[in-house]
Amino acid sequence: MLDLGRLRALHAVATHGSVGAAATALGYTPSAVSQQIAKLERETRTTLLERRGRGVALTDAAHLLSAAAGQVLALVEGVEVALEEQRGAAVGELRVGAFATAARGLLPTTLVLLHERHPQLDVRVVELDPPDGLEAVARGELDLVVAHDWVNAPLAVPGPVSRARLGEDVADVLLPVGHRLAARESLTPEDLAGERWICQPEGAICHDWLVNTFRGAGMEPDLAHRVAEYETQLALLARGIGVALLPRLGRGALPDSVRAVPFRPTPTRRVFAVWRTQASRRPAVTAALAALRECWGLRDTA
């Protein structure tokens, strides 16, 4: 009988494209993944990996076996979900992912609530961007992910994944208190024409939203500083550098030297939870969704 762990290692290499990437996804060392596949080769008496330059490539037999492994792993997951559902308790390990501000502004209270209500549930958290989170759920690396998108920068959800809306998170324009526009009641794209923006790097959802919003108004924003961490953006603003657009979730208290001004039209990002559709009845997933919904109403939006 083929070993399930070895099949999982081969499937991970096929999915991620390399032994190193598979090891990262599985939480193993590359050496451990290579050993698993070497054992599988001996077990099947078949060559599964071939050297190609500095990397490896799957043989035709490996592709065939990996496809079958995907079906077996999905079947095993279905059985595990059915057993957990039969027990009726949220137990075992639940792997949760979230984008940075949700990890800071939503997950702490959610984790405490889950621990109080389901002490046998072992929640493990990883911070990652929404597109990466959706892919991780679809591949089975994570059980549930908190993600977000904007109306004018929607995020595609993979076929085998379900989603549930948690709510909407508003963003404001942040300016140094000495800025000429800091005393305004609200601001429009036209008001901010020519400003030097602090924004996330290209490819980030918030970056795309900012660019699409100003282009929709017939302007090109001056993206002077591309900074991934909101804390760093705030540090720049506190020293009188640039303007920024920051969501309220996970933002925390602003420095005295920074003021938040509402933007019009109001920038709203949609926050939602995603999980593999096959696990919809899993008690751990339903418990986590209930906790996320409850804690969303308790979040700090100051």
Order of alpha helices (4+ residues) and beta strands (2+ residues): alpha-alpha-alpha-beta-beta-alpha-beta-alpha-alpha-beta-alpha-beta-beta-beta-alpha-beta-alpha-beta-beta-beta-alpha
